Amino acid sequence: MDAAFRDDVDAEYIRLKDKVDLVHAPKLMPWGNRSVQFRDPEGTLVALFMPFTDPAKKRFASR
């Protein structure tokens, strides 16, 4: 997978939106992560997220 996609929820949304069952489009969560959710072909819920705000980036920097 292209490195530009691995760290970008919005790019993954654009890549997958017409191929999967979307649960919710990218949105900013209250704790500072940007998140998108969809279901895989078997119906399993998949969530992608990335630290988005400065406090979230700091909190998750070591992970």
N, CA, C and O atoms as a Tripos MOL2 file, in Angstrom:
@<TRIPOS>MOLECULE
protein
  252   251    63     0     0
PROTEIN
NO_CHARGES

@<TRIPOS>ATOM
      1 N           0.8440   -1.1750    0.0000 N.3       1 MET1
      2 CA          0.0000    0.0000    0.0000 C.3       1 MET1
      3 C           0.8880    1.2360    0.0000 C.2       1 MET1
      4 O           1.9120    1.2570    0.6820 O.2       1 MET1
      5 N           0.5200    2.2450   -0.7390 N.am      2 ASP2
      6 CA          1.2600    3.4900   -0.8180 C.3       2 ASP2
      7 C           1.3390    4.1520    0.5530 C.2       2 ASP2
      8 O           0.3310    4.2280    1.2550 O.2       2 ASP2
      9 N           2.5050    4.6250    0.9420 N.am      3 ALA3
     10 CA          2.7050    5.2440    2.2630 C.3       3 ALA3
     11 C           1.8050    6.4570    2.4570 C.2       3 ALA3
     12 O           1.4230    6.7510    3.5900 O.2       3 ALA3
     13 N           1.4590    7.1570    1.4100 N.am      4 ALA4
     14 CA          0.5890    8.3210    1.5400 C.3       4 ALA4
     15 C          -0.7880    7.9300    2.0570 C.2       4 ALA4
     16 O          -1.4520    8.7330    2.7130 O.2       4 ALA4
     17 N          -1.2200    6.7180    1.7750 N.am      5 PHE5
     18 CA         -2.5300    6.2780    2.2360 C.3       5 PHE5
     19 C          -2.5080    5.7570    3.6540 C.2       5 PHE5
     20 O          -3.4940    5.9210    4.3730 O.2       5 PHE5
     21 N          -1.4410    5.1440    4.0800 N.am      6 ARG6
     22 CA         -1.4120    4.4990    5.3840 C.3       6 ARG6
     23 C          -1.6810    5.4480    6.5320 C.2       6 ARG6
     24 O          -2.2500    5.0400    7.5440 O.2       6 ARG6
     25 N          -1.2820    6.7160    6.4000 N.am      7 ASP7
     26 CA         -1.4210    7.6630    7.4950 C.3       7 ASP7
     27 C          -2.5110    8.6990    7.2540 C.2       7 ASP7
     28 O          -2.5480    9.7120    7.9520 O.2       7 ASP7
     29 N          -3.3800    8.4820    6.3110 N.am      8 ASP8
     30 CA         -4.3710    9.4950    5.9590 C.3       8 ASP8
     31 C          -5.7630    8.8760    5.8300 C.2       8 ASP8
     32 O          -6.0800    8.2290    4.8310 O.2       8 ASP8
     33 N          -6.5810    9.0870    6.8530 N.am      9 VAL9
     34 CA         -7.9410    8.5470    6.8790 C.3       9 VAL9
     35 C          -8.7600    9.0580    5.6940 C.2       9 VAL9
     36 O          -9.5200    8.3020    5.0900 O.2       9 VAL9
     37 N          -8.6050   10.3360    5.3640 N.am     10 ASP10
     38 CA         -9.3840   10.9070    4.2630 C.3      10 ASP10
     39 C          -9.0060   10.2780    2.9210 C.2      10 ASP10
     40 O          -9.8760   10.0310    2.0860 O.2      10 ASP10
     41 N          -7.7280   10.0210    2.7130 N.am     11 ALA11
     42 CA         -7.2900    9.3770    1.4720 C.3      11 ALA11
     43 C          -7.8350    7.9530    1.3810 C.2      11 ALA11
     44 O          -8.2650    7.5170    0.3130 O.2      11 ALA11
     45 N          -7.8180    7.2350    2.4960 N.am     12 GLU12
     46 CA         -8.3710    5.8750    2.5060 C.3      12 GLU12
     47 C          -9.8720    5.9000    2.2440 C.2      12 GLU12
     48 O         -10.3920    5.0430    1.5300 O.2      12 GLU12
     49 N         -10.5640    6.8640    2.8110 N.am     13 TYR13
     50 CA        -12.0010    7.0180    2.5510 C.3      13 TYR13
     51 C         -12.2570    7.1940    1.0550 C.2      13 TYR13
     52 O         -13.1260    6.5320    0.4880 O.2      13 TYR13
     53 N         -11.5050    8.0790    0.4250 N.am     14 ILE14
     54 CA        -11.6750    8.3130   -1.0090 C.3      14 ILE14
     55 C         -11.4090    7.0300   -1.7900 C.2      14 ILE14
     56 O         -12.1340    6.7060   -2.7300 O.2      14 ILE14
     57 N         -10.3740    6.3100   -1.3970 N.am     15 ARG15
     58 CA        -10.0150    5.0730   -2.1050 C.3      15 ARG15
     59 C         -11.0720    3.9840   -1.9330 C.2      15 ARG15
     60 O         -11.3170    3.2180   -2.8650 O.2      15 ARG15
     61 N         -11.7020    3.9010   -0.7580 N.am     16 LEU16
     62 CA        -12.6010    2.7780   -0.4400 C.3      16 LEU16
     63 C         -14.0960    3.0790   -0.5490 C.2      16 LEU16
     64 O         -14.8970    2.1460   -0.6120 O.2      16 LEU16
     65 N         -14.4920    4.3390   -0.5720 N.am     17 LYS17
     66 CA        -15.9090    4.6970   -0.4190 C.3      17 LYS17
     67 C         -16.8520    4.0250   -1.4160 C.2      17 LYS17
     68 O         -18.0080    3.7680   -1.0810 O.2      17 LYS17
     69 N         -16.3920    3.7390   -2.6120 N.am     18 ASP18
     70 CA        -17.2610    3.1020   -3.6030 C.3      18 ASP18
     71 C         -17.0870    1.5860   -3.6540 C.2      18 ASP18
     72 O         -17.6840    0.9150   -4.4970 O.2      18 ASP18
     73 N         -16.2610    1.0450   -2.7420 N.am     19 LYS19
     74 CA        -15.9560   -0.3820   -2.7580 C.3      19 LYS19
     75 C         -16.4420   -1.1250   -1.5190 C.2      19 LYS19
     76 O         -16.4630   -2.3560   -1.5060 O.2      19 LYS19
     77 N         -16.8310   -0.3930   -0.4820 N.am     20 VAL20
     78 CA        -17.2080   -1.0220    0.7860 C.3      20 VAL20
     79 C         -18.5130   -0.4230    1.2920 C.2      20 VAL20
     80 O         -18.9780    0.6020    0.7930 O.2      20 VAL20
     81 N         -19.0940   -1.0830    2.2950 N.am     21 ASP21
     82 CA        -20.3030   -0.5960    2.9500 C.3      21 ASP21
     83 C         -19.8800    0.4210    4.0180 C.2      21 ASP21
     84 O         -19.3960    0.0410    5.0840 O.2      21 ASP21
     85 N         -20.0620    1.6990    3.7320 N.am     22 LEU22
     86 CA        -19.6290    2.7650    4.6190 C.3      22 LEU22
     87 C         -20.5420    2.8820    5.8420 C.2      22 LEU22
     88 O         -21.7650    2.9160    5.7020 O.2      22 LEU22
     89 N         -19.9590    2.9420    7.0280 N.am     23 VAL23
     90 CA        -20.7130    3.1700    8.2650 C.3      23 VAL23
     91 C         -20.7580    4.6670    8.5510 C.2      23 VAL23
     92 O         -21.8290    5.2110    8.8170 O.2      23 VAL23
     93 N         -19.6130    5.3380    8.5000 N.am     24 HIS24
     94 CA        -19.5870    6.7960    8.5730 C.3      24 HIS24
     95 C         -18.3640    7.3460    7.8590 C.2      24 HIS24
     96 O         -17.2830    6.7580    7.8750 O.2      24 HIS24
     97 N         -18.5760    8.4990    7.2330 N.am     25 ALA25
     98 CA        -17.5020    9.2050    6.5370 C.3      25 ALA25
     99 C         -16.5120    9.7460    7.5730 C.2      25 ALA25
    100 O         -16.8120    9.7540    8.7670 O.2      25 ALA25
    101 N         -15.3460   10.1940    7.1310 N.am     26 PRO26
    102 CA        -14.3730   10.7170    8.0860 C.3      26 PRO26
    103 C         -14.9600   11.8300    8.9470 C.2      26 PRO26
    104 O         -15.6450   12.7290    8.4590 O.2      26 PRO26
    105 N         -14.6690   11.7400   10.2380 N.am     27 LYS27
    106 CA        -15.1250   12.7770   11.1610 C.3      27 LYS27
    107 C         -14.1140   12.8980   12.2980 C.2      27 LYS27
    108 O         -13.3630   11.9690   12.5910 O.2      27 LYS27
    109 N         -14.1200   14.0630   12.9220 N.am     28 LEU28
    110 CA        -13.2380   14.3210   14.0480 C.3      28 LEU28
    111 C         -13.9150   13.8510   15.3260 C.2      28 LEU28
    112 O         -15.0210   14.2850   15.6490 O.2      28 LEU28
    113 N         -13.2500   12.9690   16.0440 N.am     29 MET29
    114 CA        -13.7840   12.4490   17.2920 C.3      29 MET29
    115 C         -13.4480   13.4170   18.4390 C.2      29 MET29
    116 O         -12.4910   14.1840   18.3330 O.2      29 MET29
    117 N         -14.2210   13.3870   19.5280 N.am     30 PRO30
    118 CA        -14.0030   14.3260   20.6350 C.3      30 PRO30
    119 C         -12.6010   14.2530   21.2480 C.2      30 PRO30
    120 O         -12.1320   15.2400   21.8150 O.2      30 PRO30
    121 N         -11.9280   13.1120   21.1480 N.am     31 TRP31
    122 CA        -10.6060   12.9630   21.7630 C.3      31 TRP31
    123 C          -9.4750   13.3340   20.8050 C.2      31 TRP31
    124 O          -8.3040   13.1760   21.1490 O.2      31 TRP31
    125 N          -9.8090   13.8290   19.5990 N.am     32 GLY32
    126 CA         -8.8030   14.3670   18.7050 C.3      32 GLY32
    127 C          -8.3760   13.4910   17.5500 C.2      32 GLY32
    128 O          -7.5060   13.8880   16.7740 O.2      32 GLY32
    129 N          -8.9540   12.3150   17.4090 N.am     33 ASN33
    130 CA         -8.6460   11.4470   16.2750 C.3      33 ASN33
    131 C          -9.6210   11.7090   15.1420 C.2      33 ASN33
    132 O         -10.7720   12.0760   15.3770 O.2      33 ASN33
    133 N          -9.1680   11.5210   13.9290 N.am     34 ARG34
    134 CA        -10.0440   11.5370   12.7610 C.3      34 ARG34
    135 C         -10.3120   10.0710   12.4410 C.2      34 ARG34
    136 O          -9.3890    9.2570   12.4270 O.2      34 ARG34
    137 N         -11.5750    9.7350   12.1830 N.am     35 SER35
    138 CA        -11.9630    8.3370   12.0570 C.3      35 SER35
    139 C         -12.9410    8.1350   10.9080 C.2      35 SER35
    140 O         -13.7350    9.0180   10.5840 O.2      35 SER35
    141 N         -12.8670    6.9490   10.2970 N.am     36 VAL36
    142 CA        -13.8340    6.5050    9.2990 C.3      36 VAL36
    143 C         -14.1360    5.0400    9.6180 C.2      36 VAL36
    144 O         -13.2470    4.3050   10.0500 O.2      36 VAL36
    145 N         -15.3760    4.6140    9.4080 N.am     37 GLN37
    146 CA        -15.7400    3.2120    9.6470 C.3      37 GLN37
    147 C         -16.4890    2.6520    8.4480 C.2      37 GLN37
    148 O         -17.2760    3.3350    7.7920 O.2      37 GLN37
    149 N         -16.2110    1.3800    8.1920 N.am     38 PHE38
    150 CA        -16.9130    0.6650    7.1260 C.3      38 PHE38
    151 C         -17.0140   -0.8010    7.5200 C.2      38 PHE38
    152 O         -16.4600   -1.2230    8.5350 O.2      38 PHE38
    153 N         -17.7260   -1.5680    6.7090 N.am     39 ARG39
    154 CA        -17.8340   -3.0130    6.9260 C.3      39 ARG39
    155 C         -17.1180   -3.7290    5.7870 C.2      39 ARG39
    156 O         -17.2200   -3.3390    4.6230 O.2      39 ARG39
    157 N         -16.3940   -4.7810    6.1470 N.am     40 ASP40
    158 CA        -15.7300   -5.5640    5.1110 C.3      40 ASP40
    159 C         -16.7650   -6.4620    4.4360 C.2      40 ASP40
    160 O         -17.9170   -6.4850    4.8690 O.2      40 ASP40
    161 N         -16.3940   -7.2000    3.3950 N.am     41 PRO41
    162 CA        -17.3760   -8.0230    2.6720 C.3      41 PRO41
    163 C         -18.1010   -9.0560    3.5450 C.2      41 PRO41
    164 O         -19.1940   -9.4970    3.1870 O.2      41 PRO41
    165 N         -17.5140   -9.4490    4.6810 N.am     42 GLU42
    166 CA        -18.1690  -10.4010    5.5770 C.3      42 GLU42
    167 C         -19.0040   -9.7160    6.6500 C.2      42 GLU42
    168 O         -19.6090  -10.3830    7.4890 O.2      42 GLU42
    169 N         -19.0380   -8.3750    6.6270 N.am     43 GLY43
    170 CA        -19.8530   -7.6260    7.5810 C.3      43 GLY43
    171 C         -19.1200   -7.1850    8.8310 C.2      43 GLY43
    172 O         -19.7280   -6.5910    9.7220 O.2      43 GLY43
    173 N         -17.8380   -7.4590    8.9180 N.am     44 THR44
    174 CA        -17.0600   -7.0690   10.0900 C.3      44 THR44
    175 C         -16.8070   -5.5700   10.0660 C.2      44 THR44
    176 O         -16.4010   -5.0210    9.0420 O.2      44 THR44
    177 N         -17.0470   -4.9070   11.1950 N.am     45 LEU45
    178 CA        -16.8110   -3.4750   11.3120 C.3      45 LEU45
    179 C         -15.3060   -3.2080   11.3420 C.2      45 LEU45
    180 O         -14.5640   -3.8290   12.1040 O.2      45 LEU45
    181 N         -14.8730   -2.2730   10.4970 N.am     46 VAL46
    182 CA        -13.4620   -1.8830   10.4290 C.3      46 VAL46
    183 C         -13.3960   -0.3820   10.6760 C.2      46 VAL46
    184 O         -14.1150    0.3860   10.0360 O.2      46 VAL46
    185 N         -12.5430    0.0360   11.5950 N.am     47 ALA47
    186 CA        -12.3600    1.4580   11.8890 C.3      47 ALA47
    187 C         -10.9230    1.8490   11.5650 C.2      47 ALA47
    188 O          -9.9750    1.1680   11.9570 O.2      47 ALA47
    189 N         -10.7800    2.9370   10.8550 N.am     48 LEU48
    190 CA         -9.4720    3.5260   10.5980 C.3      48 LEU48
    191 C          -9.4340    4.8480   11.3450 C.2      48 LEU48
    192 O         -10.4130    5.5950   11.3410 O.2      48 LEU48
    193 N          -8.3170    5.1390   11.9810 N.am     49 PHE49
    194 CA         -8.2170    6.4140   12.6680 C.3      49 PHE49
    195 C          -6.7830    6.9090   12.6240 C.2      49 PHE49
    196 O          -5.8380    6.1470   12.4200 O.2      49 PHE49
    197 N          -6.6550    8.2260   12.8250 N.am     50 MET50
    198 CA         -5.3330    8.8420   12.9160 C.3      50 MET50
    199 C          -5.4250    9.9950   13.8900 C.2      50 MET50
    200 O          -6.4410   10.6890   13.9330 O.2      50 MET50
    201 N          -4.3820   10.2140   14.6740 N.am     51 PRO51
    202 CA         -4.3560   11.4000   15.5290 C.3      51 PRO51
    203 C          -4.4140   12.6340   14.6400 C.2      51 PRO51
    204 O          -3.6840   12.7280   13.6530 O.2      51 PRO51
    205 N          -5.2820   13.5820   14.9890 N.am     52 PHE52
    206 CA         -5.5000   14.7350   14.1190 C.3      52 PHE52
    207 C          -5.1590   16.0460   14.8150 C.2      52 PHE52
    208 O          -4.4850   16.8960   14.2340 O.2      52 PHE52
    209 N          -5.6150   16.2190   16.0450 N.am     53 THR53
    210 CA         -5.3080   17.4480   16.7690 C.3      53 THR53
    211 C          -3.9090   17.3500   17.3720 C.2      53 THR53
    212 O          -3.3730   16.2530   17.5270 O.2      53 THR53
    213 N          -3.3300   18.4720   17.7050 N.am     54 ASP54
    214 CA         -1.9890   18.4630   18.3030 C.3      54 ASP54
    215 C          -1.9330   17.6350   19.5930 C.2      54 ASP54
    216 O          -0.9930   16.8580   19.7640 O.2      54 ASP54
    217 N          -2.9170   17.7720   20.5180 N.am     55 PRO55
    218 CA         -2.8720   16.9220   21.7230 C.3      55 PRO55
    219 C          -2.9510   15.4240   21.3980 C.2      55 PRO55
    220 O          -2.2810   14.6210   22.0480 O.2      55 PRO55
    221 N          -3.7510   15.0440   20.4140 N.am     56 ALA56
    222 CA         -3.8500   13.6250   20.0320 C.3      56 ALA56
    223 C          -2.5450   13.1470   19.4140 C.2      56 ALA56
    224 O          -2.1020   12.0330   19.6940 O.2      56 ALA56
    225 N          -1.9290   13.9650   18.5830 N.am     57 LYS57
    226 CA         -0.6380   13.5900   17.9740 C.3      57 LYS57
    227 C           0.3980   13.3850   19.0580 C.2      57 LYS57
    228 O           1.1870   12.4430   18.9940 O.2      57 LYS57
    229 N           0.4040   14.2580   20.0550 N.am     58 LYS58
    230 CA          1.3660   14.1210   21.1550 C.3      58 LYS58
    231 C           1.0900   12.8420   21.9550 C.2      58 LYS58
    232 O           2.0170   12.1070   22.2950 O.2      58 LYS58
    233 N          -0.1810   12.5810   22.2510 N.am     59 ARG59
    234 CA         -0.5620   11.4060   23.0410 C.3      59 ARG59
    235 C          -0.1980   10.0930   22.3450 C.2      59 ARG59
    236 O           0.1920    9.1310   23.0070 O.2      59 ARG59
    237 N          -0.3200   10.0490   21.0350 N.am     60 PHE60
    238 CA         -0.0840    8.8110   20.2910 C.3      60 PHE60
    239 C           1.2750    8.7690   19.5940 C.2      60 PHE60
    240 O           1.5320    7.8390   18.8290 O.2      60 PHE60
    241 N           2.1350    9.7260   19.8290 N.am     61 ALA61
    242 CA          3.4150    9.8180   19.1360 C.3      61 ALA61
    243 C           4.2970    8.5800   19.3210 C.2      61 ALA61
    244 O           5.0470    8.2090   18.4180 O.2      61 ALA61
    245 N           4.2070    7.9500   20.4800 N.am     62 SER62
    246 CA          5.0850    6.8070   20.7420 C.3      62 SER62
    247 C           4.5110    5.4870   20.2300 C.2      62 SER62
    248 O           5.1550    4.4490   20.3820 O.2      62 SER62
    249 N           3.3450    5.4950   19.6410 N.am     63 ARG63
    250 CA          2.7170    4.2500   19.1720 C.3      63 ARG63
    251 C           2.9140    4.0500   17.6960 C.2      63 ARG63
    252 O           2.4500    3.0550   17.1410 O.2      63 ARG63
@<TRIPOS>BOND
     1     1     2 1
     2     2     3 1
     3     3     4 2
     4     3     5 am
     5     5     6 1
     6     6     7 1
     7     7     8 2
     8     7     9 am
     9     9    10 1
    10    10    11 1
    11    11    12 2
    12    11    13 am
    13    13    14 1
    14    14    15 1
    15    15    16 2
    16    15    17 am
    17    17    18 1
    18    18    19 1
    19    19    20 2
    20    19    21 am
    21    21    22 1
    22    22    23 1
    23    23    24 2
    24    23    25 am
    25    25    26 1
    26    26    27 1
    27    27    28 2
    28    27    29 am
    29    29    30 1
    30    30    31 1
    31    31    32 2
    32    31    33 am
    33    33    34 1
    34    34    35 1
    35    35    36 2
    36    35    37 am
    37    37    38 1
    38    38    39 1
    39    39    40 2
    40    39    41 am
    41    41    42 1
    42    42    43 1
    43    43    44 2
    44    43    45 am
    45    45    46 1
    46    46    47 1
    47    47    48 2
    48    47    49 am
    49    49    50 1
    50    50    51 1
    51    51    52 2
    52    51    53 am
    53    53    54 1
    54    54    55 1
    55    55    56 2
    56    55    57 am
    57    57    58 1
    58    58    59 1
    59    59    60 2
    60    59    61 am
    61    61    62 1
    62    62    63 1
    63    63    64 2
    64    63    65 am
    65    65    66 1
    66    66    67 1
    67    67    68 2
    68    67    69 am
    69    69    70 1
    70    70    71 1
    71    71    72 2
    72    71    73 am
    73    73    74 1
    74    74    75 1
    75    75    76 2
    76    75    77 am
    77    77    78 1
    78    78    79 1
    79    79    80 2
    80    79    81 am
    81    81    82 1
    82    82    83 1
    83    83    84 2
    84    83    85 am
    85    85    86 1
    86    86    87 1
    87    87    88 2
    88    87    89 am
    89    89    90 1
    90    90    91 1
    91    91    92 2
    92    91    93 am
    93    93    94 1
    94    94    95 1
    95    95    96 2
    96    95    97 am
    97    97    98 1
    98    98    99 1
    99    99   100 2
   100    99   101 am
   101   101   102 1
   102   102   103 1
   103   103   104 2
   104   103   105 am
   105   105   106 1
   106   106   107 1
   107   107   108 2
   108   107   109 am
   109   109   110 1
   110   110   111 1
   111   111   112 2
   112   111   113 am
   113   113   114 1
   114   114   115 1
   115   115   116 2
   116   115   117 am
   117   117   118 1
   118   118   119 1
   119   119   120 2
   120   119   121 am
   121   121   122 1
   122   122   123 1
   123   123   124 2
   124   123   125 am
   125   125   126 1
   126   126   127 1
   127   127   128 2
   128   127   129 am
   129   129   130 1
   130   130   131 1
   131   131   132 2
   132   131   133 am
   133   133   134 1
   134   134   135 1
   135   135   136 2
   136   135   137 am
   137   137   138 1
   138   138   139 1
   139   139   140 2
   140   139   141 am
   141   141   142 1
   142   142   143 1
   143   143   144 2
   144   143   145 am
   145   145   146 1
   146   146   147 1
   147   147   148 2
   148   147   149 am
   149   149   150 1
   150   150   151 1
   151   151   152 2
   152   151   153 am
   153   153   154 1
   154   154   155 1
   155   155   156 2
   156   155   157 am
   157   157   158 1
   158   158   159 1
   159   159   160 2
   160   159   161 am
   161   161   162 1
   162   162   163 1
   163   163   164 2
   164   163   165 am
   165   165   166 1
   166   166   167 1
   167   167   168 2
   168   167   169 am
   169   169   170 1
   170   170   171 1
   171   171   172 2
   172   171   173 am
   173   173   174 1
   174   174   175 1
   175   175   176 2
   176   175   177 am
   177   177   178 1
   178   178   179 1
   179   179   180 2
   180   179   181 am
   181   181   182 1
   182   182   183 1
   183   183   184 2
   184   183   185 am
   185   185   186 1
   186   186   187 1
   187   187   188 2
   188   187   189 am
   189   189   190 1
   190   190   191 1
   191   191   192 2
   192   191   193 am
   193   193   194 1
   194   194   195 1
   195   195   196 2
   196   195   197 am
   197   197   198 1
   198   198   199 1
   199   199   200 2
   200   199   201 am
   201   201   202 1
   202   202   203 1
   203   203   204 2
   204   203   205 am
   205   205   206 1
   206   206   207 1
   207   207   208 2
   208   207   209 am
   209   209   210 1
   210   210   211 1
   211   211   212 2
   212   211   213 am
   213   213   214 1
   214   214   215 1
   215   215   216 2
   216   215   217 am
   217   217   218 1
   218   218   219 1
   219   219   220 2
   220   219   221 am
   221   221   222 1
   222   222   223 1
   223   223   224 2
   224   223   225 am
   225   225   226 1
   226   226   227 1
   227   227   228 2
   228   227   229 am
   229   229   230 1
   230   230   231 1
   231   231   232 2
   232   231   233 am
   233   233   234 1
   234   234   235 1
   235   235   236 2
   236   235   237 am
   237   237   238 1
   238   238   239 1
   239   239   240 2
   240   239   241 am
   241   241   242 1
   242   242   243 1
   243   243   244 2
   244   243   245 am
   245   245   246 1
   246   246   247 1
   247   247   248 2
   248   247   249 am
   249   249   250 1
   250   250   251 1
   251   251   252 2
@<TRIPOS>SUBSTRUCTURE
     1 MET1         2 RESIDUE 1 A MET
     2 ASP2         6 RESIDUE 1 A ASP
     3 ALA3        10 RESIDUE 1 A ALA
     4 ALA4        14 RESIDUE 1 A ALA
     5 PHE5        18 RESIDUE 1 A PHE
     6 ARG6        22 RESIDUE 1 A ARG
     7 ASP7        26 RESIDUE 1 A ASP
     8 ASP8        30 RESIDUE 1 A ASP
     9 VAL9        34 RESIDUE 1 A VAL
    10 ASP10       38 RESIDUE 1 A ASP
    11 ALA11       42 RESIDUE 1 A ALA
    12 GLU12       46 RESIDUE 1 A GLU
    13 TYR13       50 RESIDUE 1 A TYR
    14 ILE14       54 RESIDUE 1 A ILE
    15 ARG15       58 RESIDUE 1 A ARG
    16 LEU16       62 RESIDUE 1 A LEU
    17 LYS17       66 RESIDUE 1 A LYS
    18 ASP18       70 RESIDUE 1 A ASP
    19 LYS19       74 RESIDUE 1 A LYS
    20 VAL20       78 RESIDUE 1 A VAL
    21 ASP21       82 RESIDUE 1 A ASP
    22 LEU22       86 RESIDUE 1 A LEU
    23 VAL23       90 RESIDUE 1 A VAL
    24 HIS24       94 RESIDUE 1 A HIS
    25 ALA25       98 RESIDUE 1 A ALA
    26 PRO26      102 RESIDUE 1 A PRO
    27 LYS27      106 RESIDUE 1 A LYS
    28 LEU28      110 RESIDUE 1 A LEU
    29 MET29      114 RESIDUE 1 A MET
    30 PRO30      118 RESIDUE 1 A PRO
    31 TRP31      122 RESIDUE 1 A TRP
    32 GLY32      126 RESIDUE 1 A GLY
    33 ASN33      130 RESIDUE 1 A ASN
    34 ARG34      134 RESIDUE 1 A ARG
    35 SER35      138 RESIDUE 1 A SER
    36 VAL36      142 RESIDUE 1 A VAL
    37 GLN37      146 RESIDUE 1 A GLN
    38 PHE38      150 RESIDUE 1 A PHE
    39 ARG39      154 RESIDUE 1 A ARG
    40 ASP40      158 RESIDUE 1 A ASP
    41 PRO41      162 RESIDUE 1 A PRO
    42 GLU42      166 RESIDUE 1 A GLU
    43 GLY43      170 RESIDUE 1 A GLY
    44 THR44      174 RESIDUE 1 A THR
    45 LEU45      178 RESIDUE 1 A LEU
    46 VAL46      182 RESIDUE 1 A VAL
    47 ALA47      186 RESIDUE 1 A ALA
    48 LEU48      190 RESIDUE 1 A LEU
    49 PHE49      194 RESIDUE 1 A PHE
    50 MET50      198 RESIDUE 1 A MET
    51 PRO51      202 RESIDUE 1 A PRO
    52 PHE52      206 RESIDUE 1 A PHE
    53 THR53      210 RESIDUE 1 A THR
    54 ASP54      214 RESIDUE 1 A ASP
    55 PRO55      218 RESIDUE 1 A PRO
    56 ALA56      222 RESIDUE 1 A ALA
    57 LYS57      226 RESIDUE 1 A LYS
    58 LYS58      230 RESIDUE 1 A LYS
    59 ARG59      234 RESIDUE 1 A ARG
    60 PHE60      238 RESIDUE 1 A PHE
    61 ALA61      242 RESIDUE 1 A ALA
    62 SER62      246 RESIDUE 1 A SER
    63 ARG63      250 RESIDUE 1 A ARG
